[in-house]
């Protein structure tokens, strides 16, 4: 039997869009836990890559391990929601946002009911490029080398159906939008 649980603020967007900054800000402002995909996944993925996949393109390596990584990410989120804890989480979710029934699938898989506020960060291309160049992360090296091809291949179609959604074009709208506070604390949104 599905139980009612916490509420999820899910932050998504391309690398460099400001997901981690947004998640940390929401966590500080609203005193809720924050789960960052890169924070959960990168430590062990970097170790696996360094030990077993040297010489293979990092993006190709990540594609091989994608499903396992996202399952780990969702397991952490589901445990918080199941405990009735409101939580913010961030990940690129580029493939998932093209699936109309994505959230229904997650709810079914984990046998929990929860409400979702989707914050999609869609900042200008120049901002994305500048941010990923400046952070100098191994996971971004191939993207930077092949930026034009990488960016052109990104799909910006949003088909998933959360209960609530805000699309942030500057990456900062979440700081002033009252929808976040209302979503977290009011019974009726």
C-alpha positions in Angstrom: 0.0 0.0 0.0 1.4 3.4 -1.0 1.9 5.8 1.8 1.8 9.6 1.6 5.3 11.0 2.1 7.4 14.1 1.8 7.6 16.5 -1.0 10.4 16.6 -3.6 11.9 19.7 -5.2 13.7 18.2 -8.2 16.3 20.5 -9.9 17.4 19.5 -13.4 19.3 21.1 -16.2 22.4 20.7 -18.3 25.9 20.7 -16.8 26.8 24.2 -15.6 23.2 25.4 -15.3 23.5 26.0 -11.6 21.8 22.9 -10.1 24.1 22.5 -7.2 24.0 26.2 -6.4 20.2 26.1 -6.5 20.0 23.0 -4.3 22.3 24.3 -1.7 20.5 27.6 -1.6 17.1 25.8 -1.2 18.6 23.6 1.6 19.9 26.6 3.5 16.8 28.7 3.0 14.2 26.1 3.8 16.2 23.8 6.1 15.6 20.7 4.0 18.1 18.0 3.0 19.7 18.3 -0.4 20.9 15.3 -2.5 23.3 16.2 -5.4 23.7 13.6 -8.1 27.3 14.5 -8.6 28.0 14.5 -4.8 26.5 11.0 -4.4 27.8 9.5 -7.6 31.1 11.1 -8.6 33.3 9.8 -5.7 32.8 6.1 -6.5 32.4 6.7 -10.3 35.8 8.5 -10.4 37.4 5.6 -8.6 35.8 3.0 -10.9 36.9 4.9 -14.0 40.5 5.4 -12.7 40.8 1.7 -11.9 39.1 0.0 -14.8 38.2 2.3 -17.6 41.3 4.5 -18.3 41.7 5.2 -22.0 37.9 5.2 -22.6 36.1 8.5 -23.1 34.6 9.6 -19.8 31.2 10.4 -21.3 31.1 6.9 -22.8 32.0 5.4 -19.4 29.2 7.4 -17.8 26.7 6.2 -20.4 27.5 2.6 -19.5 27.0 3.2 -15.7 24.1 5.7 -16.1 21.2 3.4 -15.0 23.1 2.1 -11.9 24.0 5.7 -10.9 20.5 7.0 -11.2 19.1 4.1 -9.2 21.6 4.9 -6.4 20.5 8.6 -6.6 16.7 7.7 -6.4 17.2 5.2 -3.6 18.6 8.0 -1.4 15.7 10.3 -2.3 13.0 7.6 -1.8 14.3 6.8 1.7 13.9 10.5 2.7 10.4 10.8 1.1 9.3 7.5 2.6 10.2 9.0 6.0 8.0 12.0 5.3 10.9 14.3 4.8 10.7 17.2 2.3 13.9 17.1 0.2 15.6 18.9 -2.7 17.6 16.9 -5.2 19.5 17.8 -8.4 20.6 15.8 -11.5 20.8 16.5 -15.2 17.8 14.1 -15.9 18.1 14.9 -19.7 16.5 11.7 -20.8 14.0 11.5 -18.0 12.3 14.8 -18.7 11.3 13.5 -22.1 9.2 10.7 -20.5 5.6 11.8 -19.8 5.1 9.1 -17.2 8.5 9.4 -15.5 7.2 10.5 -12.1 4.4 7.9 -12.1 7.1 5.3 -12.7 9.3 6.4 -9.8 6.3 6.5 -7.5 5.3 3.0 -8.6 8.8 1.6 -8.4 9.3 2.8 -4.8 5.6 2.3 -3.8 5.3 5.8 -2.3 3.1 8.9 -3.0 4.8 12.3 -3.1 4.4 15.6 -4.8 7.0 17.0 -7.1 8.0 20.6 -7.8 10.3 20.5 -10.9 12.8 23.4 -11.2 14.3 23.2 -14.7 17.3 25.5 -15.1 17.7 26.6 -18.8 20.4 29.2 -18.8 22.0 30.6 -21.9 24.6 28.5 -23.8 27.4 30.9 -23.1 26.8 30.7 -19.4 26.8 26.9 -19.5 30.1 26.8 -21.4 31.8 29.4 -19.2 30.8 27.5 -16.0 31.9 24.1 -17.1 35.2 25.4 -18.4 35.9 27.3 -15.1 35.2 24.3 -12.9 37.8 22.1 -14.7 36.1 18.8 -13.9 37.2 15.5 -15.5 33.6 14.8 -16.3 33.4 17.9 -18.5 36.6 17.5 -20.5 35.0 15.8 -23.5 32.1 18.2 -23.5 34.4 21.2 -23.6 36.5 19.7 -26.4 33.5 19.0 -28.5 31.2 21.8 -27.2 29.4 22.7 -30.4 28.5 19.1 -31.1 27.6 18.4 -27.5 25.3 21.4 -27.1 23.6 20.8 -30.5 22.7 17.2 -29.4 21.0 18.3 -26.2 17.2 17.9 -26.3 15.3 20.6 -24.6 11.8 19.0 -24.9 10.1 18.7 -21.5 7.4 16.0 -21.4 7.4 14.8 -17.9 4.4 15.7 -15.7 5.2 16.8 -12.2 2.5 18.3 -10.0 4.3 21.7 -10.3 7.0 23.1 -12.5 9.1 26.3 -12.8 11.4 26.9 -15.7 14.2 29.2 -14.8 15.9 31.0 -17.7 18.4 33.0 -15.7 19.0 30.3 -13.1 18.0 32.5 -10.3 14.2 32.7 -10.4 13.8 30.1 -7.6 15.2 32.7 -5.1 12.2 35.0 -5.5 9.4 32.6 -6.6 6.9 32.1 -3.7 5.8 28.8 -5.3 8.7 27.0 -3.6 7.7 28.1 -0.1 4.1 27.4 -0.8 4.9 24.0 -2.2 6.9 23.0 0.9 4.7 24.4 3.7 1.2 24.9 2.6 -1.3 22.1 2.6 -3.0 23.4 -0.5 -0.7 24.5 -3.3 
